[in-house]
Amino acid sequence: MVTSFRRVLRGVCDGEVLLDSKLRISGKAGCLQTLLMTGAGDFENKNFEELLVEDERERFRSFMLAPEPSNSSAPPCLRVSLKRS
């Protein structure tokens, strides 16, 4: 199910990244190499917050800590800006 959902996201987003419970990147996240225009290796186990523009970090943390709304038919989403490598 996760694989199918990620495939759908790739069709409508610039990139998608799967995070673990500590907000570290799970897998290679090849889309980040393209978005950040870097030839650096994979991003596996990297703290995702370190890739965010400084001004976006608190908003991202708040979003991740917020309880999931029970009355919403669509899941919440958040658009963030990544810093250049």
TORKOL-4160 file (C-alpha; in steps of 0.2 Angstrom, whole numbers, padded with zeros to 4 digits, m for minus):
85
<pt num="1" X="0000" Y="0000" Z="0000"/>
<pt num="2" X="0014" Y="0012" Z="0004"/>
<pt num="3" X="0022" Y="0009" Z="m0013"/>
<pt num="4" X="0006" Y="0013" Z="m0022"/>
<pt num="5" X="0003" Y="0029" Z="m0012"/>
<pt num="6" X="0021" Y="0034" Z="m0016"/>
<pt num="7" X="0018" Y="0031" Z="m0034"/>
<pt num="8" X="0003" Y="0042" Z="m0034"/>
<pt num="9" X="0013" Y="0056" Z="m0025"/>
<pt num="10" X="0027" Y="0055" Z="m0038"/>
<pt num="11" X="0014" Y="0060" Z="m0051"/>
<pt num="12" X="0008" Y="0076" Z="m0042"/>
<pt num="13" X="0023" Y="0081" Z="m0032"/>
<pt num="14" X="0041" Y="0087" Z="m0036"/>
<pt num="15" X="0047" Y="0073" Z="m0024"/>
<pt num="16" X="0042" Y="0062" Z="m0010"/>
<pt num="17" X="0052" Y="0056" Z="0005"/>
<pt num="18" X="0048" Y="0043" Z="0017"/>
<pt num="19" X="0053" Y="0047" Z="0035"/>
<pt num="20" X="0055" Y="0036" Z="0050"/>
<pt num="21" X="0048" Y="0040" Z="0068"/>
<pt num="22" X="0064" Y="0050" Z="0071"/>
<pt num="23" X="0061" Y="0061" Z="0055"/>
<pt num="24" X="0076" Y="0053" Z="0047"/>
<pt num="25" X="0075" Y="0048" Z="0028"/>
<pt num="26" X="0071" Y="0030" Z="0025"/>
<pt num="27" X="0078" Y="0024" Z="0008"/>
<pt num="28" X="0089" Y="0033" Z="m0004"/>
<pt num="29" X="0076" Y="0047" Z="m0009"/>
<pt num="30" X="0084" Y="0049" Z="m0026"/>
<pt num="31" X="0071" Y="0063" Z="m0029"/>
<pt num="32" X="0081" Y="0074" Z="m0017"/>
<pt num="33" X="0097" Y="0073" Z="m0028"/>
<pt num="34" X="0087" Y="0080" Z="m0042"/>
<pt num="35" X="0078" Y="0094" Z="m0032"/>
<pt num="36" X="0094" Y="0099" Z="m0023"/>
<pt num="37" X="0104" Y="0098" Z="m0039"/>
<pt num="38" X="0118" Y="0087" Z="m0031"/>
<pt num="39" X="0128" Y="0072" Z="m0035"/>
<pt num="40" X="0130" Y="0068" Z="m0017"/>
<pt num="41" X="0126" Y="0050" Z="m0012"/>
<pt num="42" X="0110" Y="0044" Z="m0005"/>
<pt num="43" X="0101" Y="0053" Z="0009"/>
<pt num="44" X="0096" Y="0037" Z="0019"/>
<pt num="45" X="0096" Y="0040" Z="0038"/>
<pt num="46" X="0099" Y="0059" Z="0036"/>
<pt num="47" X="0089" Y="0070" Z="0047"/>
<pt num="48" X="0076" Y="0078" Z="0035"/>
<pt num="49" X="0075" Y="0094" Z="0045"/>
<pt num="50" X="0093" Y="0098" Z="0041"/>
<pt num="51" X="0088" Y="0099" Z="0022"/>
<pt num="52" X="0074" Y="0112" Z="0026"/>
<pt num="53" X="0077" Y="0131" Z="0025"/>
<pt num="54" X="0080" Y="0137" Z="0042"/>
<pt num="55" X="0063" Y="0147" Z="0043"/>
<pt num="56" X="0053" Y="0131" Z="0038"/>
<pt num="57" X="0059" Y="0120" Z="0052"/>
<pt num="58" X="0048" Y="0126" Z="0066"/>
<pt num="59" X="0033" Y="0125" Z="0055"/>
<pt num="60" X="0038" Y="0108" Z="0049"/>
<pt num="61" X="0040" Y="0102" Z="0068"/>
<pt num="62" X="0023" Y="0109" Z="0072"/>
<pt num="63" X="0015" Y="0100" Z="0057"/>
<pt num="64" X="0022" Y="0084" Z="0062"/>
<pt num="65" X="0017" Y="0085" Z="0080"/>
<pt num="66" X="m0001" Y="0091" Z="0077"/>
<pt num="67" X="m0014" Y="0078" Z="0080"/>
<pt num="68" X="m0022" Y="0071" Z="0064"/>
<pt num="69" X="m0039" Y="0079" Z="0061"/>
<pt num="70" X="m0053" Y="0066" Z="0063"/>
<pt num="71" X="m0066" Y="0075" Z="0053"/>
<pt num="72" X="m0056" Y="0078" Z="0037"/>
<pt num="73" X="m0058" Y="0067" Z="0021"/>
<pt num="74" X="m0041" Y="0072" Z="0014"/>
<pt num="75" X="m0025" Y="0070" Z="0024"/>
<pt num="76" X="m0016" Y="0086" Z="0029"/>
<pt num="77" X="m0001" Y="0091" Z="0019"/>
<pt num="78" X="0013" Y="0103" Z="0020"/>
<pt num="79" X="0024" Y="0112" Z="0007"/>
<pt num="80" X="0041" Y="0115" Z="0012"/>
<pt num="81" X="0057" Y="0124" Z="0005"/>
<pt num="82" X="0073" Y="0114" Z="0004"/>
<pt num="83" X="0090" Y="0123" Z="0005"/>
<pt num="84" X="0102" Y="0121" Z="m0009"/>
<pt num="85" X="0117" Y="0110" Z="m0006"/>
